[in-house]
Amino acid sequence: MMWQNLLSNDRIEVRFDKSDKTAMLEVNDGGLVPSYMTIRLDVAELDELLAALREARRLMES
């Protein structure tokens, strides 16, 4: 796999997988012994997630 790291911090990582052209979102729970979950997103799924995050942001600011 050829990954391009786009975001990396203590709880969230976002990568682009160049081989299958998917976005990979990895989230950990931030616990003492973190549990990780990795989700692969195609273009349509990524668009849905972005729309939901924009709506969450809008609600936070209102």
PDB file of N, H, CA, C and O in Angstrom:
ATOM      1  N   MET A   1       0.831  -1.183   0.000  1.00  0.00           N
ATOM      2  CA  MET A   1       0.000   0.000   0.000  1.00  0.00           C
ATOM      3  C   MET A   1       0.874   1.244   0.000  1.00  0.00           C
ATOM      4  O   MET A   1       1.916   1.296   0.654  1.00  0.00           O
ATOM      5  N   MET A   2       0.437   2.215  -0.728  1.00  0.00           N
ATOM      6  H   MET A   2      -0.409   2.172  -1.259  1.00  0.00           H
ATOM      7  CA  MET A   2       1.137   3.490  -0.751  1.00  0.00           C
ATOM      8  C   MET A   2       0.215   4.525  -0.130  1.00  0.00           C
ATOM      9  O   MET A   2      -0.789   4.919  -0.723  1.00  0.00           O
ATOM     10  N   TRP A   3       0.571   4.961   1.073  1.00  0.00           N
ATOM     11  H   TRP A   3       1.387   4.641   1.555  1.00  0.00           H
ATOM     12  CA  TRP A   3      -0.264   5.906   1.801  1.00  0.00           C
ATOM     13  C   TRP A   3       0.355   7.286   1.794  1.00  0.00           C
ATOM     14  O   TRP A   3       1.575   7.440   1.840  1.00  0.00           O
ATOM     15  N   GLN A   4      -0.501   8.278   1.735  1.00  0.00           N
ATOM     16  H   GLN A   4      -1.492   8.153   1.698  1.00  0.00           H
ATOM     17  CA  GLN A   4      -0.091   9.665   1.921  1.00  0.00           C
ATOM     18  C   GLN A   4      -0.781  10.149   3.185  1.00  0.00           C
ATOM     19  O   GLN A   4      -2.009  10.203   3.243  1.00  0.00           O
ATOM     20  N   ASN A   5       0.008  10.504   4.203  1.00  0.00           N
ATOM     21  H   ASN A   5       1.006  10.461   4.156  1.00  0.00           H
ATOM     22  CA  ASN A   5      -0.564  11.011   5.448  1.00  0.00           C
ATOM     23  C   ASN A   5      -1.045  12.438   5.242  1.00  0.00           C
ATOM     24  O   ASN A   5      -0.314  13.286   4.730  1.00  0.00           O
ATOM     25  N   LEU A   6      -2.293  12.693   5.651  1.00  0.00           N
ATOM     26  H   LEU A   6      -2.887  12.004   6.067  1.00  0.00           H
ATOM     27  CA  LEU A   6      -2.892  14.013   5.487  1.00  0.00           C
ATOM     28  C   LEU A   6      -3.107  14.719   6.816  1.00  0.00           C
ATOM     29  O   LEU A   6      -3.063  15.947   6.881  1.00  0.00           O
ATOM     30  N   LEU A   7      -3.340  13.949   7.876  1.00  0.00           N
ATOM     31  H   LEU A   7      -3.376  12.951   7.822  1.00  0.00           H
ATOM     32  CA  LEU A   7      -3.567  14.505   9.211  1.00  0.00           C
ATOM     33  C   LEU A   7      -3.149  13.465  10.227  1.00  0.00           C
ATOM     34  O   LEU A   7      -3.468  12.284  10.089  1.00  0.00           O
ATOM     35  N   SER A   8      -2.435  13.904  11.244  1.00  0.00           N
ATOM     36  H   SER A   8      -2.176  14.863  11.356  1.00  0.00           H
ATOM     37  CA  SER A   8      -2.038  12.979  12.302  1.00  0.00           C
ATOM     38  C   SER A   8      -1.961  13.743  13.610  1.00  0.00           C
ATOM     39  O   SER A   8      -1.197  14.699  13.742  1.00  0.00           O
ATOM     40  N   ASN A   9      -2.772  13.306  14.589  1.00  0.00           N
ATOM     41  H   ASN A   9      -3.393  12.529  14.482  1.00  0.00           H
ATOM     42  CA  ASN A   9      -2.664  13.852  15.934  1.00  0.00           C
ATOM     43  C   ASN A   9      -2.911  12.729  16.929  1.00  0.00           C
ATOM     44  O   ASN A   9      -2.912  11.559  16.546  1.00  0.00           O
ATOM     45  N   ASP A  10      -3.118  13.058  18.187  1.00  0.00           N
ATOM     46  H   ASP A  10      -3.117  14.009  18.498  1.00  0.00           H
ATOM     47  CA  ASP A  10      -3.235  12.031  19.220  1.00  0.00           C
ATOM     48  C   ASP A  10      -4.402  11.079  19.008  1.00  0.00           C
ATOM     49  O   ASP A  10      -4.320   9.915  19.400  1.00  0.00           O
ATOM     50  N   ARG A  11      -5.486  11.544  18.398  1.00  0.00           N
ATOM     51  H   ARG A  11      -5.553  12.489  18.080  1.00  0.00           H
ATOM     52  CA  ARG A  11      -6.690  10.702  18.309  1.00  0.00           C
ATOM     53  C   ARG A  11      -7.168  10.394  16.903  1.00  0.00           C
ATOM     54  O   ARG A  11      -7.937   9.453  16.706  1.00  0.00           O
ATOM     55  N   ILE A  12      -6.727  11.171  15.921  1.00  0.00           N
ATOM     56  H   ILE A  12      -6.103  11.935  16.081  1.00  0.00           H
ATOM     57  CA  ILE A  12      -7.245  10.997  14.560  1.00  0.00           C
ATOM     58  C   ILE A  12      -6.095  10.975  13.557  1.00  0.00           C
ATOM     59  O   ILE A  12      -5.163  11.775  13.642  1.00  0.00           O
ATOM     60  N   GLU A  13      -6.177  10.052  12.611  1.00  0.00           N
ATOM     61  H   GLU A  13      -6.934   9.402  12.541  1.00  0.00           H
ATOM     62  CA  GLU A  13      -5.267  10.045  11.470  1.00  0.00           C
ATOM     63  C   GLU A  13      -6.094   9.929  10.202  1.00  0.00           C
ATOM     64  O   GLU A  13      -7.064   9.173  10.143  1.00  0.00           O
ATOM     65  N   VAL A  14      -5.699  10.686   9.192  1.00  0.00           N
ATOM     66  H   VAL A  14      -4.911  11.299   9.240  1.00  0.00           H
ATOM     67  CA  VAL A  14      -6.339  10.604   7.884  1.00  0.00           C
ATOM     68  C   VAL A  14      -5.241  10.334   6.867  1.00  0.00           C
ATOM     69  O   VAL A  14      -4.223  11.025   6.827  1.00  0.00           O
ATOM     70  N   ARG A  15      -5.469   9.314   6.048  1.00  0.00           N
ATOM     71  H   ARG A  15      -6.296   8.752   6.081  1.00  0.00           H
ATOM     72  CA  ARG A  15      -4.505   8.949   5.012  1.00  0.00           C
ATOM     73  C   ARG A  15      -5.235   8.763   3.690  1.00  0.00           C
ATOM     74  O   ARG A  15      -6.432   8.479   3.654  1.00  0.00           O
ATOM     75  N   PHE A  16      -4.489   8.930   2.612  1.00  0.00           N
ATOM     76  H   PHE A  16      -3.517   9.160   2.641  1.00  0.00           H
ATOM     77  CA  PHE A  16      -5.008   8.618   1.284  1.00  0.00           C
ATOM     78  C   PHE A  16      -4.250   7.405   0.786  1.00  0.00           C
ATOM     79  O   PHE A  16      -3.020   7.416   0.724  1.00  0.00           O
ATOM     80  N   ASP A  17      -4.982   6.356   0.430  1.00  0.00           N
ATOM     81  H   ASP A  17      -5.981   6.348   0.480  1.00  0.00           H
ATOM     82  CA  ASP A  17      -4.374   5.140  -0.106  1.00  0.00           C
ATOM     83  C   ASP A  17      -4.315   5.282  -1.620  1.00  0.00           C
ATOM     84  O   ASP A  17      -5.337   5.211  -2.302  1.00  0.00           O
ATOM     85  N   LYS A  18      -3.110   5.481  -2.133  1.00  0.00           N
ATOM     86  H   LYS A  18      -2.280   5.538  -1.578  1.00  0.00           H
ATOM     87  CA  LYS A  18      -2.935   5.729  -3.563  1.00  0.00           C
ATOM     88  C   LYS A  18      -3.255   4.505  -4.416  1.00  0.00           C
ATOM     89  O   LYS A  18      -3.644   4.642  -5.575  1.00  0.00           O
ATOM     90  N   SER A  19      -3.094   3.311  -3.849  1.00  0.00           N
ATOM     91  H   SER A  19      -2.777   3.200  -2.907  1.00  0.00           H
ATOM     92  CA  SER A  19      -3.305   2.100  -4.648  1.00  0.00           C
ATOM     93  C   SER A  19      -4.777   1.863  -4.972  1.00  0.00           C
ATOM     94  O   SER A  19      -5.100   1.457  -6.089  1.00  0.00           O
ATOM     95  N   ASP A  20      -5.677   2.109  -4.014  1.00  0.00           N
ATOM     96  H   ASP A  20      -5.415   2.439  -3.107  1.00  0.00           H
ATOM     97  CA  ASP A  20      -7.099   1.894  -4.305  1.00  0.00           C
ATOM     98  C   ASP A  20      -7.923   3.177  -4.252  1.00  0.00           C
ATOM     99  O   ASP A  20      -9.152   3.143  -4.325  1.00  0.00           O
ATOM    100  N   LYS A  21      -7.235   4.299  -4.127  1.00  0.00           N
ATOM    101  H   LYS A  21      -6.238   4.327  -4.068  1.00  0.00           H
ATOM    102  CA  LYS A  21      -7.862   5.629  -4.139  1.00  0.00           C
ATOM    103  C   LYS A  21      -9.008   5.747  -3.140  1.00  0.00           C
ATOM    104  O   LYS A  21     -10.116   6.155  -3.488  1.00  0.00           O
ATOM    105  N   THR A  22      -8.719   5.381  -1.891  1.00  0.00           N
ATOM    106  H   THR A  22      -7.819   5.049  -1.609  1.00  0.00           H
ATOM    107  CA  THR A  22      -9.687   5.550  -0.811  1.00  0.00           C
ATOM    108  C   THR A  22      -9.060   6.403   0.278  1.00  0.00           C
ATOM    109  O   THR A  22      -7.838   6.469   0.420  1.00  0.00           O
ATOM    110  N   ALA A  23      -9.920   7.048   1.038  1.00  0.00           N
ATOM    111  H   ALA A  23     -10.912   6.995   0.924  1.00  0.00           H
ATOM    112  CA  ALA A  23      -9.476   7.775   2.226  1.00  0.00           C
ATOM    113  C   ALA A  23      -9.567   6.801   3.394  1.00  0.00           C
ATOM    114  O   ALA A  23     -10.507   6.012   3.482  1.00  0.00           O
ATOM    115  N   MET A  24      -8.593   6.860   4.281  1.00  0.00           N
ATOM    116  H   MET A  24      -7.829   7.501   4.209  1.00  0.00           H
ATOM    117  CA  MET A  24      -8.598   6.020   5.469  1.00  0.00           C
ATOM    118  C   MET A  24      -8.662   6.927   6.684  1.00  0.00           C
ATOM    119  O   MET A  24      -7.823   7.811   6.856  1.00  0.00           O
ATOM    120  N   LEU A  25      -9.649   6.705   7.513  1.00  0.00           N
ATOM    121  H   LEU A  25     -10.331   5.986   7.373  1.00  0.00           H
ATOM    122  CA  LEU A  25      -9.834   7.467   8.740  1.00  0.00           C
ATOM    123  C   LEU A  25      -9.576   6.518   9.898  1.00  0.00           C
ATOM    124  O   LEU A  25     -10.277   5.518  10.054  1.00  0.00           O
ATOM    125  N   GLU A  26      -8.569   6.830  10.715  1.00  0.00           N
ATOM    126  H   GLU A  26      -8.000   7.643  10.589  1.00  0.00           H
ATOM    127  CA  GLU A  26      -8.266   5.999  11.877  1.00  0.00           C
ATOM    128  C   GLU A  26      -8.486   6.830  13.125  1.00  0.00           C
ATOM    129  O   GLU A  26      -7.940   7.925  13.263  1.00  0.00           O
ATOM    130  N   VAL A  27      -9.290   6.299  14.032  1.00  0.00           N
ATOM    131  H   VAL A  27      -9.733   5.409  13.920  1.00  0.00           H
ATOM    132  CA  VAL A  27      -9.649   7.011  15.257  1.00  0.00           C
ATOM    133  C   VAL A  27      -9.336   6.106  16.433  1.00  0.00           C
ATOM    134  O   VAL A  27      -9.601   4.905  16.388  1.00  0.00           O
ATOM    135  N   ASN A  28      -8.763   6.688  17.502  1.00  0.00           N
ATOM    136  H   ASN A  28      -8.547   7.664  17.539  1.00  0.00           H
ATOM    137  CA  ASN A  28      -8.600   5.907  18.725  1.00  0.00           C
ATOM    138  C   ASN A  28      -9.395   6.559  19.835  1.00  0.00           C
ATOM    139  O   ASN A  28      -9.711   7.747  19.778  1.00  0.00           O
ATOM    140  N   ASP A  29      -9.713   5.772  20.841  1.00  0.00           N
ATOM    141  H   ASP A  29      -9.455   4.806  20.887  1.00  0.00           H
ATOM    142  CA  ASP A  29     -10.590   6.254  21.913  1.00  0.00           C
ATOM    143  C   ASP A  29      -9.868   7.094  22.957  1.00  0.00           C
ATOM    144  O   ASP A  29     -10.507   7.625  23.865  1.00  0.00           O
ATOM    145  N   GLY A  30      -8.561   7.223  22.848  1.00  0.00           N
ATOM    146  H   GLY A  30      -8.042   6.791  22.110  1.00  0.00           H
ATOM    147  CA  GLY A  30      -7.811   8.070  23.769  1.00  0.00           C
ATOM    148  C   GLY A  30      -7.657   7.485  25.155  1.00  0.00           C
ATOM    149  O   GLY A  30      -7.218   8.180  26.072  1.00  0.00           O
ATOM    150  N   GLY A  31      -8.005   6.232  25.328  1.00  0.00           N
ATOM    151  H   GLY A  31      -8.361   5.667  24.583  1.00  0.00           H
ATOM    152  CA  GLY A  31      -7.896   5.596  26.636  1.00  0.00           C
ATOM    153  C   GLY A  31      -6.458   5.251  26.990  1.00  0.00           C
ATOM    154  O   GLY A  31      -5.538   5.461  26.200  1.00  0.00           O
ATOM    155  N   LEU A  32      -6.286   4.719  28.193  1.00  0.00           N
ATOM    156  H   LEU A  32      -7.034   4.548  28.834  1.00  0.00           H
ATOM    157  CA  LEU A  32      -4.965   4.319  28.668  1.00  0.00           C
ATOM    158  C   LEU A  32      -4.339   3.300  27.726  1.00  0.00           C
ATOM    159  O   LEU A  32      -3.153   3.385  27.408  1.00  0.00           O
ATOM    160  N   VAL A  33      -5.136   2.343  27.285  1.00  0.00           N
ATOM    161  H   VAL A  33      -6.100   2.274  27.544  1.00  0.00           H
ATOM    162  CA  VAL A  33      -4.730   1.392  26.253  1.00  0.00           C
ATOM    163  C   VAL A  33      -5.678   1.630  25.079  1.00  0.00           C
ATOM    164  O   VAL A  33      -6.755   1.038  25.017  1.00  0.00           O
ATOM    165  N   PRO A  34      -5.274   2.501  24.147  1.00  0.00           N
ATOM    166  CA  PRO A  34      -6.195   2.935  23.098  1.00  0.00           C
ATOM    167  C   PRO A  34      -6.685   1.790  22.216  1.00  0.00           C
ATOM    168  O   PRO A  34      -5.937   0.870  21.888  1.00  0.00           O
ATOM    169  N   SER A  35      -7.939   1.871  21.850  1.00  0.00           N
ATOM    170  H   SER A  35      -8.547   2.619  22.117  1.00  0.00           H
ATOM    171  CA  SER A  35      -8.526   0.977  20.855  1.00  0.00           C
ATOM    172  C   SER A  35      -8.656   1.769  19.562  1.00  0.00           C
ATOM    173  O   SER A  35      -9.118   2.910  19.568  1.00  0.00           O
ATOM    174  N   TYR A  36      -8.251   1.166  18.467  1.00  0.00           N
ATOM    175  H   TYR A  36      -7.875   0.239  18.462  1.00  0.00           H
ATOM    176  CA  TYR A  36      -8.269   1.846  17.178  1.00  0.00           C
ATOM    177  C   TYR A  36      -9.362   1.294  16.284  1.00  0.00           C
ATOM    178  O   TYR A  36      -9.695   0.110  16.339  1.00  0.00           O
ATOM    179  N   MET A  37      -9.915   2.173  15.460  1.00  0.00           N
ATOM    180  H   MET A  37      -9.645   3.135  15.416  1.00  0.00           H
ATOM    181  CA  MET A  37     -10.867   1.772  14.434  1.00  0.00           C
ATOM    182  C   MET A  37     -10.442   2.470  13.144  1.00  0.00           C
ATOM    183  O   MET A  37     -10.222   3.681  13.127  1.00  0.00           O
ATOM    184  N   THR A  38     -10.331   1.705  12.081  1.00  0.00           N
ATOM    185  H   THR A  38     -10.510   0.721  12.095  1.00  0.00           H
ATOM    186  CA  THR A  38      -9.963   2.254  10.783  1.00  0.00           C
ATOM    187  C   THR A  38     -11.114   2.059   9.812  1.00  0.00           C
ATOM    188  O   THR A  38     -11.668   0.966   9.693  1.00  0.00           O
ATOM    189  N   ILE A  39     -11.463   3.130   9.123  1.00  0.00           N
ATOM    190  H   ILE A  39     -11.012   4.018   9.219  1.00  0.00           H
ATOM    191  CA  ILE A  39     -12.562   3.103   8.156  1.00  0.00           C
ATOM    192  C   ILE A  39     -12.010   3.533   6.801  1.00  0.00           C
ATOM    193  O   ILE A  39     -11.338   4.558   6.690  1.00  0.00           O
ATOM    194  N   ARG A  40     -12.300   2.745   5.778  1.00  0.00           N
ATOM    195  H   ARG A  40     -12.847   1.913   5.868  1.00  0.00           H
ATOM    196  CA  ARG A  40     -11.950   3.117   4.405  1.00  0.00           C
ATOM    197  C   ARG A  40     -13.174   3.745   3.763  1.00  0.00           C
ATOM    198  O   ARG A  40     -14.277   3.206   3.856  1.00  0.00           O
ATOM    199  N   LEU A  41     -12.983   4.877   3.117  1.00  0.00           N
ATOM    200  H   LEU A  41     -12.087   5.315   3.042  1.00  0.00           H
ATOM    201  CA  LEU A  41     -14.096   5.618   2.522  1.00  0.00           C
ATOM    202  C   LEU A  41     -13.853   5.833   1.037  1.00  0.00           C
ATOM    203  O   LEU A  41     -12.780   6.281   0.631  1.00  0.00           O
ATOM    204  N   ASP A  42     -14.865   5.508   0.224  1.00  0.00           N
ATOM    205  H   ASP A  42     -15.736   5.144   0.553  1.00  0.00           H
ATOM    206  CA  ASP A  42     -14.775   5.861  -1.189  1.00  0.00           C
ATOM    207  C   ASP A  42     -15.267   7.304  -1.343  1.00  0.00           C
ATOM    208  O   ASP A  42     -15.601   7.953  -0.352  1.00  0.00           O
ATOM    209  N   VAL A  43     -15.312   7.791  -2.543  1.00  0.00           N
ATOM    210  H   VAL A  43     -15.041   7.264  -3.349  1.00  0.00           H
ATOM    211  CA  VAL A  43     -15.653   9.200  -2.780  1.00  0.00           C
ATOM    212  C   VAL A  43     -17.040   9.547  -2.249  1.00  0.00           C
ATOM    213  O   VAL A  43     -17.211  10.573  -1.590  1.00  0.00           O
ATOM    214  N   ALA A  44     -18.028   8.705  -2.530  1.00  0.00           N
ATOM    215  H   ALA A  44     -17.889   7.873  -3.066  1.00  0.00           H
ATOM    216  CA  ALA A  44     -19.398   8.994  -2.086  1.00  0.00           C
ATOM    217  C   ALA A  44     -19.489   9.002  -0.565  1.00  0.00           C
ATOM    218  O   ALA A  44     -20.130   9.880   0.014  1.00  0.00           O
ATOM    219  N   GLU A  45     -18.855   8.034   0.082  1.00  0.00           N
ATOM    220  H   GLU A  45     -18.335   7.321  -0.388  1.00  0.00           H
ATOM    221  CA  GLU A  45     -18.879   7.974   1.546  1.00  0.00           C
ATOM    222  C   GLU A  45     -18.156   9.167   2.155  1.00  0.00           C
ATOM    223  O   GLU A  45     -18.591   9.716   3.168  1.00  0.00           O
ATOM    224  N   LEU A  46     -17.053   9.564   1.534  1.00  0.00           N
ATOM    225  H   LEU A  46     -16.699   9.119   0.712  1.00  0.00           H
ATOM    226  CA  LEU A  46     -16.310  10.728   2.010  1.00  0.00           C
ATOM    227  C   LEU A  46     -17.158  11.993   1.891  1.00  0.00           C
ATOM    228  O   LEU A  46     -17.151  12.829   2.795  1.00  0.00           O
ATOM    229  N   ASP A  47     -17.880  12.139   0.795  1.00  0.00           N
ATOM    230  H   ASP A  47     -17.885  11.460   0.061  1.00  0.00           H
ATOM    231  CA  ASP A  47     -18.772  13.292   0.628  1.00  0.00           C
ATOM    232  C   ASP A  47     -19.852  13.328   1.704  1.00  0.00           C
ATOM    233  O   ASP A  47     -20.157  14.391   2.244  1.00  0.00           O
ATOM    234  N   GLU A  48     -20.434  12.159   2.018  1.00  0.00           N
ATOM    235  H   GLU A  48     -20.185  11.296   1.579  1.00  0.00           H
ATOM    236  CA  GLU A  48     -21.454  12.088   3.070  1.00  0.00           C
ATOM    237  C   GLU A  48     -20.876  12.479   4.425  1.00  0.00           C
ATOM    238  O   GLU A  48     -21.502  13.217   5.184  1.00  0.00           O
ATOM    239  N   LEU A  49     -19.686  11.984   4.722  1.00  0.00           N
ATOM    240  H   LEU A  49     -19.177  11.385   4.105  1.00  0.00           H
ATOM    241  CA  LEU A  49     -19.040  12.308   5.995  1.00  0.00           C
ATOM    242  C   LEU A  49     -18.732  13.797   6.081  1.00  0.00           C
ATOM    243  O   LEU A  49     -18.969  14.419   7.117  1.00  0.00           O
ATOM    244  N   LEU A  50     -18.210  14.369   5.010  1.00  0.00           N
ATOM    245  H   LEU A  50     -18.018  13.864   4.169  1.00  0.00           H
ATOM    246  CA  LEU A  50     -17.902  15.801   5.006  1.00  0.00           C
ATOM    247  C   LEU A  50     -19.158  16.636   5.214  1.00  0.00           C
ATOM    248  O   LEU A  50     -19.130  17.620   5.954  1.00  0.00           O
ATOM    249  N   ALA A  51     -20.255  16.257   4.572  1.00  0.00           N
ATOM    250  H   ALA A  51     -20.278  15.458   3.971  1.00  0.00           H
ATOM    251  CA  ALA A  51     -21.515  16.988   4.746  1.00  0.00           C
ATOM    252  C   ALA A  51     -21.989  16.906   6.196  1.00  0.00           C
ATOM    253  O   ALA A  51     -22.450  17.900   6.757  1.00  0.00           O
ATOM    254  N   ALA A  52     -21.877  15.734   6.797  1.00  0.00           N
ATOM    255  H   ALA A  52     -21.503  14.926   6.341  1.00  0.00           H
ATOM    256  CA  ALA A  52     -22.291  15.572   8.196  1.00  0.00           C
ATOM    257  C   ALA A  52     -21.404  16.388   9.129  1.00  0.00           C
ATOM    258  O   ALA A  52     -21.896  16.985  10.087  1.00  0.00           O
ATOM    259  N   LEU A  53     -20.109  16.419   8.858  1.00  0.00           N
ATOM    260  H   LEU A  53     -19.710  15.934   8.080  1.00  0.00           H
ATOM    261  CA  LEU A  53     -19.196  17.203   9.693  1.00  0.00           C
ATOM    262  C   LEU A  53     -19.452  18.703   9.540  1.00  0.00           C
ATOM    263  O   LEU A  53     -19.372  19.451  10.514  1.00  0.00           O
ATOM    264  N   ARG A  54     -19.759  19.138   8.322  1.00  0.00           N
ATOM    265  H   ARG A  54     -19.824  18.531   7.531  1.00  0.00           H
ATOM    266  CA  ARG A  54     -20.099  20.555   8.120  1.00  0.00           C
ATOM    267  C   ARG A  54     -21.357  20.926   8.895  1.00  0.00           C
ATOM    268  O   ARG A  54     -21.433  22.000   9.492  1.00  0.00           O
ATOM    269  N   GLU A  55     -22.345  20.030   8.883  1.00  0.00           N
ATOM    270  H   GLU A  55     -22.283  19.158   8.398  1.00  0.00           H
ATOM    271  CA  GLU A  55     -23.584  20.281   9.625  1.00  0.00           C
ATOM    272  C   GLU A  55     -23.310  20.313  11.126  1.00  0.00           C
ATOM    273  O   GLU A  55     -23.861  21.154  11.837  1.00  0.00           O
ATOM    274  N   ALA A  56     -22.472  19.414  11.609  1.00  0.00           N
ATOM    275  H   ALA A  56     -22.025  18.731  11.031  1.00  0.00           H
ATOM    276  CA  ALA A  56     -22.112  19.421  13.031  1.00  0.00           C
ATOM    277  C   ALA A  56     -21.417  20.731  13.391  1.00  0.00           C
ATOM    278  O   ALA A  56     -21.687  21.307  14.445  1.00  0.00           O
ATOM    279  N   ARG A  57     -20.536  21.197  12.532  1.00  0.00           N
ATOM    280  H   ARG A  57     -20.316  20.728  11.677  1.00  0.00           H
ATOM    281  CA  ARG A  57     -19.837  22.465  12.759  1.00  0.00           C
ATOM    282  C   ARG A  57     -20.825  23.629  12.791  1.00  0.00           C
ATOM    283  O   ARG A  57     -20.728  24.510  13.645  1.00  0.00           O
ATOM    284  N   ARG A  58     -21.772  23.626  11.859  1.00  0.00           N
ATOM    285  H   ARG A  58     -21.851  22.910  11.166  1.00  0.00           H
ATOM    286  CA  ARG A  58     -22.781  24.687  11.806  1.00  0.00           C
ATOM    287  C   ARG A  58     -23.595  24.706  13.097  1.00  0.00           C
ATOM    288  O   ARG A  58     -23.864  25.774  13.648  1.00  0.00           O
ATOM    289  N   LEU A  59     -23.983  23.537  13.576  1.00  0.00           N
ATOM    290  H   LEU A  59     -23.764  22.670  13.129  1.00  0.00           H
ATOM    291  CA  LEU A  59     -24.761  23.448  14.808  1.00  0.00           C
ATOM    292  C   LEU A  59     -23.952  23.898  16.024  1.00  0.00           C
ATOM    293  O   LEU A  59     -24.502  24.505  16.943  1.00  0.00           O
ATOM    294  N   MET A  60     -22.666  23.609  16.035  1.00  0.00           N
ATOM    295  H   MET A  60     -22.219  23.116  15.289  1.00  0.00           H
ATOM    296  CA  MET A  60     -21.807  24.047  17.143  1.00  0.00           C
ATOM    297  C   MET A  60     -21.718  25.566  17.212  1.00  0.00           C
ATOM    298  O   MET A  60     -21.644  26.147  18.295  1.00  0.00           O
ATOM    299  N   GLU A  61     -21.725  26.196  16.050  1.00  0.00           N
ATOM    300  H   GLU A  61     -21.784  25.725  15.171  1.00  0.00           H
ATOM    301  CA  GLU A  61     -21.549  27.645  15.986  1.00  0.00           C
ATOM    302  C   GLU A  61     -22.848  28.412  16.183  1.00  0.00           C
ATOM    303  O   GLU A  61     -22.816  29.631  16.348  1.00  0.00           O
ATOM    304  N   SER A  62     -23.989  27.734  16.169  1.00  0.00           N
ATOM    305  H   SER A  62     -24.015  26.743  16.034  1.00  0.00           H
ATOM    306  CA  SER A  62     -25.263  28.453  16.298  1.00  0.00           C
ATOM    307  C   SER A  62     -25.706  28.541  17.748  1.00  0.00           C
ATOM    308  O   SER A  62     -26.756  29.112  18.039  1.00  0.00           O
TER     309      SER A  62
END
